[in-house]
Amino acid sequence: MKTLLEIISTSTANDYTSTAIASTVTSAVYRANGTEETITAKEGCALVLVVDGVQKNLLAGASYEVEKNFSITPVKIYRIGGPSAAPWSGAKEEEKATYYFRQALLVNNGAIISDGSVTDAITGGTYTETSAEGITINAGGAHFNGILLDNGTKYEIKNSRFYAYGDGGDDLAGWGTSIMADNKSLLDLKSTYIETAGAIRCALYVDNTSIANVTDTVIYTKETPDTYEEYKNLVPAMMKRVPFALGMEGTVRSLNVMADGQGRFKDCIIVSTGWGAISTDSGTAYDVCKTYALDVEDTLSGIGTLEVAQEGKSYTAARKINGVTYGFTVGGSGYVTYADSGVHNRYKNVEFYSPDYIQVMGSGRTGSSYIDSYLQSGHTAFMTQQTGGGTFDFTNTTIDTVDALLQIKSGAANTGFSNIILDQSTVNFSGTSTRCKDGILVELVESDDAGNPGITTYTINDHAEEAEATSSTVSDCNADLRNGSYNGDIYNCIYNYKQVLNVSLEHASLKGRISSSTAVHVDLNGDIVPNGTVLNAFMGSEEYNHADYSAKNGGQTGDCLIIGRFCHTAAPILNNPINVTLKDSSWKITGDGYIHTLTTDSLADLWADTPVTVYVKALNIGEISYADGTYKEGNVTVVVDSAEVIAADNGIADAGQTYGNVTYTFYAANEGGEPDSKAITLKRQNYIDGNLYFTMIPSEGYEILSVLAEGGSIIENTAGGELSAYKSALCPAEGASSMKVCVTVKH
């Protein structure tokens, strides 16, 4: 006989956010088949409801039909947290959600913590303090963790199933994750299926020197159609959707590897319907920890939908795991993988599919290597922003993309520099692009980074025609093409600072245009987007749920796709030089271009089907440097004009903006007040606390006499981890929108 369970009322430890109400219940009044009961948890505990082996939300007004049994269990809260990143949504300190971690199984330092576990939510199989096999954990409510491994626990999970339906709490903290490994724990996850459905509901979370070895496992995370009120009230607001600055939509990441944690995947399928599949976030730099954050092999991953393959149905890709063939269909919006903060990732023999980006890299000297892989993108395959010298390295890899292979964002909003190496690889441009008819291999562009993850608008402001020559520089970017035949254009359109793009061909051939350029934003039809146009993130509406990005009247559903969508026009060099070097290589030129230095073995290495002209500042053929003049080889004309634009020194040594959208500028000048932008360099990193961490380095022969900050303060850096590499922190003053650091030097 079924039992009707009705929740009449609850008391909570934290009742000012809907996020906390679901997880901090301290007492409840309920009715079961007409009999009213009251249950109260001891201090330091919270109540968890389980119905027929499935955890459920213990909320006033809820009712459940019970087939077999139910339990309301007081669980001791061993982990209480709060937002792990800045609350850019503007929540007051006292109104932030409090994270009460509740889980089906808590294993701490190799021991099961019975009063911290809700084992009624575990069905089937067996589990001990070291392993679990054949179990099922089913979370049917928000913010409930499956298994939490803490403090050096070594644990094996195999042949098991995890389900989590309902919104997560914070995927930067692991709150609501199916499996979480923290604080030097070691997880071996084998032959397991994990499915989640909800905003910010991660399947796997790895943090603080923990390692997850994952094999023969399927991870599928899905967005859910919350009501507008449910979505709006979900705290923390800033991480319930992909940052608008990245130019995509989505509300869930399949996994997160944090700090110096490691995620090692082999023979897996990892799919998310929107935002991200294989992610790191706020990691510890490879230079510090010397380990890969992500090491992925023989794995299928993408943005789209996943199901057990149906006979006769066509899929983007299919793969068999544990005897079951799954069909994957690309769709939605998002990136496959992400890396930041200087972490390094390795991918071997992987298949990645995305309607937008394969990978985004941000902040620090972040790098990724792809070996023997196939990658498919429906937009721009790879994008970097705020990077500090990291490299994409491709070996024997095929990339299919529509618009571009690599976009490097730099310039006024956020300076950045990164590199790419293509070796024995293939790049194909297919589909219809409104940006470039021949495809773009590499582009160095003025960043249209909208700002921190809480910012949901961006105003178009393309103004290359107003640019003036400057002596303020950003470090070079490099593109090396080796051992292959490559097609596509290469552009540098930086104009707010001076930044060089070095292009090298070695035992390679290239068909395309290389040139300094100007660029403007274009829409999906290829029409110029006028300056002043405001792009808006799609945040849902009263009528349309947040996850339905195709809703006709549900908000600005397409604006995000204009982020990063530039169309280039070859133009004379101002602050955007390109240096091109050919070694045992050839270049088939498809359009006129402007290059600073062209170095090749022979003019015969340059050719074209129709007449083209390349304008250069310096031409080196073999060991000979050519004088100003005009030189022809077949259809190719090279015009050498060594005259340079002289730029006055404005004293700007570095500039950018913090995660809190506070701009900063470092000015250098001598004792007499004369600007000297070359006097210092900065090693720096923006961090989620809103500060800029940096080490100021005087150039050779210079001495720093004084440093004065306006709009903020400079303090000695005492932060550990990845931030320990920096000597100082620049902290914005309350309410400040800009900071200025004046550095006086002696030479």
C-alpha positions in Angstrom: 0.0 0.0 0.0 1.3 3.4 -1.0 1.9 6.1 1.6 1.2 9.8 1.0 4.0 11.9 2.6 3.2 15.6 3.0 5.7 18.1 4.2 3.7 20.7 6.3 6.5 23.0 7.4 10.2 23.3 8.0 12.7 25.4 9.9 16.0 26.2 8.3 19.4 27.5 9.5 19.6 29.8 6.5 16.4 31.0 5.1 17.3 34.1 3.0 18.1 32.3 -0.2 16.2 29.5 -2.0 19.5 27.8 -2.4 20.0 27.5 1.4 16.4 26.6 2.2 16.8 23.3 0.3 19.8 22.2 2.3 19.8 23.7 5.8 16.6 22.1 7.2 16.9 21.7 11.0 13.3 20.6 11.8 10.2 19.5 9.9 6.6 18.8 10.5 5.2 16.1 8.1 2.1 14.0 7.7 2.2 10.3 6.6 -1.2 8.8 5.7 -2.9 11.3 8.0 -0.6 11.0 11.0 1.4 14.2 11.8 4.9 14.0 13.1 7.7 16.4 14.0 11.4 15.7 13.7 14.2 18.0 14.9 17.9 17.6 14.2 20.6 18.2 16.9 22.7 21.2 16.7 25.2 21.0 13.8 23.0 18.6 11.8 20.5 19.0 9.0 17.6 16.8 7.9 17.7 14.8 4.6 14.6 13.2 3.1 14.9 9.9 1.2 11.9 8.3 -0.5 12.2 4.8 -1.9 16.0 5.1 -2.0 16.0 8.5 -3.7 17.0 11.7 -1.9 14.3 14.4 -2.2 13.9 18.0 -1.4 12.6 18.5 2.1 10.5 21.6 1.4 7.3 22.9 2.9 4.3 22.1 0.7 6.0 19.2 -1.1 4.3 15.8 -1.2 5.5 12.4 -2.3 3.9 9.0 -3.0 5.9 6.4 -1.1 6.0 2.9 -2.6 8.0 1.1 0.1 9.6 3.4 2.7 10.9 6.8 3.5 13.3 8.3 6.0 14.1 11.7 7.3 17.6 11.5 8.6 19.6 14.0 10.7 23.1 14.2 9.1 26.0 15.9 10.8 27.4 18.8 8.7 31.1 18.3 8.5 31.7 20.8 5.8 30.1 24.3 5.7 31.2 26.6 3.0 30.2 29.7 1.1 30.7 31.2 -2.4 34.1 30.2 -3.7 34.3 33.2 -6.0 33.4 36.8 -5.8 29.6 37.4 -5.6 29.5 39.7 -8.6 25.7 39.5 -8.6 25.9 42.1 -5.8 24.6 39.9 -2.9 25.4 41.4 0.5 27.8 39.4 2.7 25.1 38.4 5.1 22.8 37.3 2.2 25.1 34.8 0.6 24.1 31.2 0.6 25.6 29.0 3.2 26.8 25.6 1.9 25.7 22.7 4.1 27.3 19.7 2.5 25.1 16.6 2.8 26.0 13.4 1.0 25.1 9.8 0.7 28.6 8.6 1.7 31.3 10.6 3.4 34.7 8.9 3.6 37.3 10.9 5.5 40.9 9.8 5.9 40.0 6.3 4.8 37.1 5.9 7.2 33.3 6.1 6.6 31.8 8.9 8.7 28.4 7.3 9.6 26.8 10.3 11.1 27.9 12.4 8.1 26.4 9.9 5.6 22.8 9.3 4.4 23.2 5.7 3.3 19.5 5.3 2.7 20.2 7.0 -0.6 22.5 4.1 -1.6 20.9 1.1 -3.2 22.2 -2.2 -4.5 25.8 -3.4 -4.5 28.3 -3.2 -1.7 30.5 -0.4 -0.2 33.2 -0.3 2.4 35.7 2.3 3.6 37.9 1.6 0.5 35.6 0.8 -2.3 32.1 0.6 -3.7 30.8 -1.7 -6.4 27.5 -2.1 -8.1 25.8 0.7 -6.1 23.3 3.3 -7.3 23.1 6.7 -5.7 20.1 8.7 -6.7 19.7 12.4 -5.8 16.3 13.8 -6.6 16.9 17.1 -5.0 19.1 20.1 -5.0 22.7 20.4 -3.6 23.0 16.8 -2.4 26.4 15.1 -3.0 26.7 11.5 -3.9 30.1 10.4 -2.5 32.5 12.8 -0.9 36.1 11.7 -0.4 38.2 13.9 1.9 41.6 14.1 3.6 43.8 11.5 1.8 41.1 8.9 1.2 42.0 6.2 -1.4 38.8 4.9 -2.9 37.7 2.7 -5.9 34.2 2.9 -7.4 33.3 0.5 -10.2 30.2 -0.8 -12.0 28.0 1.8 -10.4 25.4 4.4 -11.4 24.9 7.9 -10.1 21.9 10.1 -10.8 21.4 13.7 -9.7 18.3 15.7 -10.7 17.8 19.2 -9.4 20.0 22.3 -9.4 23.5 22.2 -8.1 24.9 24.7 -5.6 28.3 25.9 -6.8 30.5 24.0 -9.2 33.6 25.9 -8.0 33.1 24.3 -4.6 31.8 20.9 -5.5 28.5 21.5 -3.8 25.9 19.1 -5.2 28.4 17.0 -7.2 27.8 13.3 -7.7 31.4 12.4 -6.8 33.9 14.7 -5.1 37.5 14.1 -4.3 39.2 16.7 -2.1 42.4 17.3 0.0 44.9 14.7 -1.4 42.3 12.0 -2.0 42.8 9.4 -4.7 39.7 8.2 -6.7 39.7 5.2 -9.1 36.4 5.4 -11.0 35.8 2.5 -13.4 32.9 1.3 -15.6 30.4 3.7 -14.1 27.6 5.8 -15.5 26.9 9.3 -14.1 23.9 11.5 -15.2 23.0 14.9 -13.8 20.2 17.3 -14.7 20.2 20.8 -13.3 22.0 24.2 -13.5 25.6 24.1 -12.2 25.1 20.4 -11.3 28.6 18.9 -11.8 29.1 15.1 -12.1 32.7 15.1 -10.9 34.8 17.5 -8.8 38.5 17.2 -8.0 40.4 19.7 -5.8 43.4 20.3 -3.6 46.1 17.8 -4.8 43.5 15.1 -5.3 43.6 12.7 -8.3 40.7 11.1 -10.2 41.6 8.2 -12.5 38.5 7.6 -14.6 38.2 4.7 -17.1 35.4 3.1 -19.1 33.0 5.7 -17.7 30.1 7.7 -19.1 29.3 11.2 -17.8 26.3 13.1 -19.1 25.2 16.4 -17.7 22.0 18.1 -18.8 20.5 21.5 -18.4 16.9 21.6 -17.0 14.0 24.0 -17.7 13.7 25.7 -14.4 11.0 28.2 -14.0 12.2 31.8 -14.3 11.8 32.2 -10.5 13.8 29.1 -9.8 16.6 30.1 -12.0 16.6 33.8 -10.8 16.8 32.8 -7.2 19.5 30.2 -7.6 22.6 31.4 -5.6 25.4 32.1 -6.4 24.1 33.9 -9.4 27.5 34.5 -11.0 28.3 30.9 -11.7 24.9 29.5 -12.8 25.7 30.3 -16.4 28.7 30.5 -18.7 30.4 33.9 -18.5 28.9 36.1 -21.3 32.4 37.2 -22.2 33.2 33.8 -23.7 30.5 34.1 -26.4 28.3 31.1 -25.7 25.4 30.0 -23.6 24.8 27.2 -21.1 24.2 26.5 -17.4 26.2 23.3 -16.5 29.7 21.9 -16.6 30.2 18.1 -16.5 33.3 18.3 -14.3 35.7 20.7 -12.6 39.3 20.1 -11.7 40.5 22.8 -9.3 43.7 24.0 -7.8 46.4 21.3 -8.3 44.0 18.5 -8.7 44.3 16.1 -11.6 41.7 14.5 -13.8 42.9 11.5 -15.8 40.4 10.0 -18.3 40.8 7.0 -20.5 38.1 5.3 -22.7 35.3 7.6 -21.5 32.4 9.6 -22.9 31.8 13.0 -21.4 28.9 15.1 -22.7 27.2 18.3 -21.6 24.2 19.9 -23.2 25.5 23.4 -22.7 28.5 25.3 -21.3 31.3 22.9 -20.7 32.2 19.2 -20.7 35.8 18.8 -19.5 36.8 21.8 -17.4 39.5 23.1 -15.1 39.0 26.4 -13.2 41.2 28.5 -11.0 43.9 25.9 -11.2 47.5 25.8 -10.0 50.0 26.5 -12.7 52.0 23.7 -14.2 55.2 25.7 -13.4 54.2 25.2 -9.7 52.8 21.7 -9.5 54.5 20.1 -12.6 51.4 17.9 -13.3 48.7 17.9 -16.0 45.4 19.2 -14.7 43.7 17.1 -17.4 45.2 14.1 -19.0 42.6 12.7 -21.4 43.0 9.7 -23.7 40.8 7.6 -26.1 37.8 9.7 -25.0 34.7 11.1 -26.8 33.5 14.4 -25.5 31.3 17.2 -26.7 28.4 19.7 -26.3 25.1 18.1 -27.3 22.9 15.2 -26.4 23.7 11.5 -25.6 21.6 8.4 -25.7 21.9 4.7 -26.0 22.3 4.4 -29.8 19.1 3.5 -31.7 19.3 1.2 -34.7 19.0 3.1 -37.9 19.4 6.6 -36.3 22.3 8.8 -37.4 24.6 10.4 -34.9 27.5 12.8 -34.9 29.6 10.1 -33.3 29.1 6.8 -31.5 31.2 4.8 -29.0 30.8 1.6 -27.1 31.5 1.7 -23.4 31.0 -1.4 -21.2 29.2 -3.2 -23.9 26.7 -0.4 -24.6 26.9 1.8 -27.7 26.0 5.4 -27.1 25.1 7.9 -29.8 26.2 11.5 -29.5 24.6 14.4 -31.4 26.4 17.8 -31.4 24.2 20.8 -30.5 23.4 23.5 -27.9 26.2 26.0 -27.1 29.5 25.8 -25.2 33.1 24.6 -25.2 34.4 21.0 -24.8 37.3 21.8 -22.5 38.8 24.8 -20.6 42.0 25.7 -18.9 43.2 28.7 -17.0 45.7 30.0 -14.4 48.7 28.5 -16.1 47.6 24.8 -16.0 48.7 22.4 -18.7 46.4 19.7 -20.3 47.2 16.8 -22.5 44.8 15.1 -24.9 45.6 12.0 -26.9 43.5 10.1 -29.4 40.4 12.1 -28.4 37.3 13.0 -30.4 35.9 16.4 -29.4 32.8 18.1 -30.9 31.3 21.5 -30.2 28.9 23.9 -31.9 31.1 26.7 -30.7 34.6 26.2 -29.2 36.7 23.1 -28.7 38.8 24.9 -26.0 39.1 28.2 -24.3 42.3 29.1 -22.5 42.5 32.0 -20.1 45.0 33.7 -17.6 48.5 32.7 -17.0 50.9 30.6 -19.1 48.2 28.0 -19.8 49.0 25.3 -22.3 47.4 22.3 -24.0 48.7 19.5 -26.3 46.6 17.5 -28.7 48.1 14.3 -30.2 46.6 11.9 -32.8 43.1 13.4 -32.3 40.0 14.6 -34.2 38.4 17.9 -33.3 35.3 19.5 -34.8 34.0 23.0 -34.1 31.1 24.9 -35.5 32.5 28.3 -35.0 36.1 29.1 -33.8 38.0 26.0 -32.6 40.3 27.6 -30.0 40.3 30.9 -28.2 42.7 32.5 -25.6 42.1 35.5 -23.4 44.3 37.1 -20.7 46.9 34.5 -21.3 50.6 35.0 -20.5 52.6 32.9 -23.0 50.9 29.5 -23.1 50.9 27.3 -26.2 48.4 25.1 -28.1 50.5 22.2 -29.5 48.9 19.9 -32.2 50.6 16.8 -33.5 49.1 14.5 -36.1 45.7 16.0 -35.4 42.8 16.9 -37.7 40.6 19.9 -36.9 37.4 20.7 -38.8 36.1 24.2 -38.1 33.9 26.9 -39.8 35.3 30.3 -39.0 38.8 30.1 -37.4 41.3 27.8 -35.9 42.8 30.1 -33.2 41.7 33.5 -31.9 44.0 35.3 -29.5 42.4 38.1 -27.6 44.5 41.0 -26.4 44.6 44.8 -26.5 42.9 47.4 -24.4 40.4 45.3 -22.4 42.8 42.6 -21.4 46.3 42.2 -22.7 47.3 38.6 -23.5 49.7 36.6 -25.6 49.8 32.9 -26.6 51.3 30.6 -29.2 50.3 27.7 -31.5 52.3 24.9 -33.0 50.8 22.8 -35.9 52.9 19.7 -36.7 51.8 17.1 -39.2 48.3 18.2 -38.7 45.3 19.1 -40.9 43.0 22.0 -40.7 39.7 21.9 -42.7 37.3 24.8 -43.1 33.8 23.7 -43.9 30.3 25.1 -43.7 29.4 28.7 -44.3 31.4 31.4 -42.6 30.3 35.1 -42.5 33.8 36.1 -41.3 36.2 34.9 -44.0 35.6 32.9 -47.2 38.9 31.0 -46.9 38.9 30.5 -43.1 41.3 32.0 -40.5 44.1 30.0 -39.2 45.3 32.5 -36.6 44.0 35.9 -35.6 45.4 38.3 -33.0 42.4 40.6 -32.2 41.4 43.4 -29.9 39.7 41.7 -26.9 36.0 42.1 -26.6 36.0 40.5 -23.2 32.9 41.8 -21.5 34.5 41.5 -18.1 33.9 39.2 -15.1 31.4 36.4 -15.1 28.7 38.6 -13.6 28.7 41.0 -16.5 25.9 40.2 -19.0 26.3 43.0 -21.6 28.9 44.3 -24.0 28.9 47.4 -26.1 30.5 47.2 -29.6 33.4 49.7 -29.8 35.6 49.0 -32.9 37.8 52.1 -33.5 40.9 51.1 -35.3 40.6 54.3 -37.5 41.3 56.4 -34.3 44.4 54.5 -33.3 47.7 56.2 -33.0 51.2 54.7 -33.0 52.3 53.7 -29.5 55.4 52.5 -27.8 53.4 50.5 -25.2 54.0 46.9 -26.1 52.5 43.5 -25.3 54.7 40.4 -25.6 54.8 38.6 -29.0 52.5 35.8 -30.1 53.9 33.0 -32.2 52.4 30.7 -34.9 54.5 27.8 -36.0 53.3 25.6 -39.0 55.4 22.5 -39.5 55.4 19.4 -41.7 52.2 19.8 -43.6 50.0 21.7 -46.0 47.9 24.4 -44.5 45.1 26.6 -45.9 43.7 29.8 -44.3 44.5 33.4 -43.5 46.5 34.9 -40.7 45.8 38.4 -39.3 47.0 40.8 -36.7 44.5 43.6 -35.9 45.8 44.9 -32.5 45.8 48.7 -32.4 45.6 49.9 -28.8 49.1 48.5 -28.0 51.9 47.4 -30.1 52.0 43.6 -30.4 53.9 41.4 -32.8 52.6 38.1 -34.4 55.5 35.9 -35.5 54.6 33.3 -38.2 57.0 30.5 -39.0 56.7 27.9 -41.7 59.0 24.9 -41.5 58.9 22.1 -44.1 55.3 23.3 -44.7 53.2 24.9 -47.4 50.6 27.6 -46.8 47.8 28.8 -49.0 46.2 32.0 -47.8 46.7 35.7 -46.9 49.0 37.0 -44.1 48.6 40.6 -43.2 48.2 43.3 -40.6 44.5 44.3 -40.6 41.7 46.2 -39.3 38.6 44.3 -38.0 35.0 45.0 -37.2 32.3 42.9 -35.6 29.9 41.2 -37.9 26.6 39.4 -37.2 25.6 36.0 -38.3 24.7 37.3 -41.8 28.1 39.0 -42.2 26.7 42.5 -41.8 28.8 45.0 -39.8 27.5 45.6 -36.2 27.6 49.3 -35.6 29.5 50.8 -32.7 27.3 51.5 -29.7 25.3 48.3 -30.3 24.6 46.6 -26.9 24.9 42.9 -26.8 22.9 41.2 -24.0 23.2 37.8 -22.4 20.1 35.7 -22.6 18.9 35.5 -19.0 15.4 34.0 -19.5 12.1 35.7 -19.0 8.8 35.3 -17.2 7.4 33.3 -20.2 10.4 31.3 -21.3 12.7 29.2 -19.2 16.4 30.0 -19.0 17.6 26.9 -20.8 15.6 27.1 -23.9 18.0 29.1 -26.0 15.9 28.8 -29.1 12.8 30.5 -27.6 11.7 33.2 -30.0 10.8 35.7 -27.3 12.9 34.5 -24.5 15.6 37.1 -24.5 18.7 38.0 -26.5 19.4 34.4 -27.6 21.9 35.2 -30.4 23.9 38.1 -29.1 26.5 36.0 -27.4 27.5 34.6 -30.8 28.7 38.1 -31.9 31.3 38.1 -29.2 34.6 37.3 -31.0 33.0 37.4 -34.5 35.4 39.7 -36.5 35.8 40.4 -40.2 39.2 41.5 -41.3 40.5 43.9 -44.0 44.2 44.0 -44.9 45.6 47.4 -43.9 49.1 49.0 -43.4 50.9 48.3 -40.2 50.4 50.6 -37.3 50.8 48.8 -34.0 50.2 45.3 -35.4 53.3 44.0 -37.1 53.6 40.4 -38.5 56.9 38.8 -39.1 56.9 35.8 -41.5 59.7 33.3 -41.8 59.8 30.4 -44.3 62.3 27.5 -43.9 62.2 24.9 -46.6 58.6 26.0 -47.2 56.3 27.7 -49.7 53.5 30.2 -49.5 50.7 30.5 -52.1 49.5 34.1 -51.6 45.8 34.6 -52.1 45.5 38.4 -51.5 47.5 41.6 -50.9 49.0 42.0 -47.5 51.1 44.0 -45.2 54.0 42.4 -43.3 56.8 43.8 -41.2 59.6 41.4 -41.9 59.6 38.6 -44.5 62.4 36.1 -44.4 62.6 33.1 -46.9 65.1 31.0 -48.7 64.1 32.3 -52.2 61.6 34.6 -53.8 60.4 31.5 -55.7 59.0 30.2 -52.4 56.3 32.9 -52.9 53.7 32.3 -55.6 50.2 33.2 -56.6 47.6 32.3 -59.3 46.7 35.9 -59.9 48.8 39.1 -59.3 49.2 40.0 -55.6 51.3 42.6 -53.8 53.0 42.1 -50.4 54.2 45.3 -48.7 57.0 44.8 -46.2 59.4 46.8 -44.0 62.2 44.3 -44.4 62.9 41.5 -46.9 65.5 38.9 -46.2 66.3 36.3 -48.9 68.8 33.7 -47.7 71.6 35.7 -46.2 70.8 38.9 -48.2 68.8 41.8 -46.8 67.1 43.7 -49.7 67.1 47.4 -50.0 63.9 49.5 -50.4 62.4 48.9 -53.8 60.0 46.6 -55.8 60.8 42.9 -56.5 58.8 40.5 -58.6 58.6 36.8 -58.8 55.8 35.6 -61.2 52.5 37.0 -60.0 54.0 38.1 -56.7 55.2 41.7 -56.2 57.1 42.5 -53.0 57.4 46.2 -52.1 60.0 47.1 -49.5 59.6 50.4 -47.7 61.6 50.4 -44.5 60.2 53.7 -43.2 58.7 53.2 -39.7 56.0 55.1 -37.9 57.6 56.9 -35.0 55.6 56.6 -31.8 55.9 59.0 -28.8 56.4 57.2 -25.5 53.3 57.5 -23.4 54.8 55.8 -20.4 52.3 53.0 -20.2 54.1 49.9 -19.2 51.1 47.7 -18.7 47.3 48.0 -18.5 44.1 45.9 -18.3 41.1 45.3 -16.0 40.5 43.1 -13.0 37.8 40.5 -12.6 35.8 43.2 -10.9 35.9 45.3 -14.0 38.3 47.9 -12.4 40.8 49.1 -15.0 44.4 49.5 -14.1 47.3 51.3 -15.8 51.0 51.2 -14.8 52.9 54.3 -15.9 56.7 54.5 -15.8 58.7 57.8 -15.8 62.1 59.0 -14.9 62.9 61.5 -12.1 62.3 64.4 -14.4 58.8 63.1 -15.3 59.7 61.9 -18.8 57.7 58.8 -19.8 59.7 55.6 -20.2 57.4 52.6 -20.9 60.3 50.3 -21.4 61.6 50.8 -17.8 59.6 48.0 -16.2 57.8 44.8 -17.1 55.1 43.0 -15.1 54.5 39.4 -14.4 50.9 39.4 -13.4 47.6 37.5 -12.9 44.1 38.6 -12.3 42.3 36.6 -9.7 38.7 35.9 -8.7 39.0 38.0 -5.5 39.2 41.1 -7.7 42.8 41.8 -7.1 45.7 42.0 -9.5 48.7 39.9 -8.3 52.0 41.0 -9.8 55.8 41.1 -9.7 57.3 44.3 -11.1 60.6 43.7 -12.9 63.0 46.7 -13.7 64.6 46.5 -17.1 68.3 46.1 -17.4 70.1 49.2 -16.1 67.0 50.6 -14.4 66.3 51.1 -10.7 62.8 51.5 -9.3 62.8 54.6 -7.0 59.1 54.8 -6.0 55.7 53.3 -6.6 52.5 55.3 -6.0 49.0 53.8 -6.5 45.8 55.8 -7.1 42.3 54.3 -6.8 43.7 51.3 -4.9 46.6 50.1 -2.8 49.6 47.8 -3.2 50.2 45.3 -0.5 52.7 42.5 0.0 51.3 39.2 -1.3 50.8 36.5 1.3 48.6 34.2 -0.8 49.8 30.7 -1.3 49.4 28.2 -4.2 49.6 29.6 -7.7 49.6 33.1 -6.4 52.8 32.6 -4.4 54.7 33.4 -7.6 53.8 37.1 -7.3 55.4 39.6 -4.9 52.6 42.1 -4.6 48.8 42.6 -5.0 47.0 45.7 -6.3 43.7 46.0 -4.5 41.0 48.3 -5.8 39.6 50.9 -3.3 35.9 50.5 -2.5 33.8 51.9 -5.3 36.8 52.5 -7.6 36.3 52.1 -11.3 40.0 52.6 -12.2 43.5 52.4 -10.7 46.7 54.1 -11.7 50.2 53.0 -10.6 52.9 55.6 -11.1 56.4 54.2 -11.1 59.5 56.5 -10.9 62.7 55.0 -12.2 66.4 55.8 -12.5 68.5 54.8 -15.5 
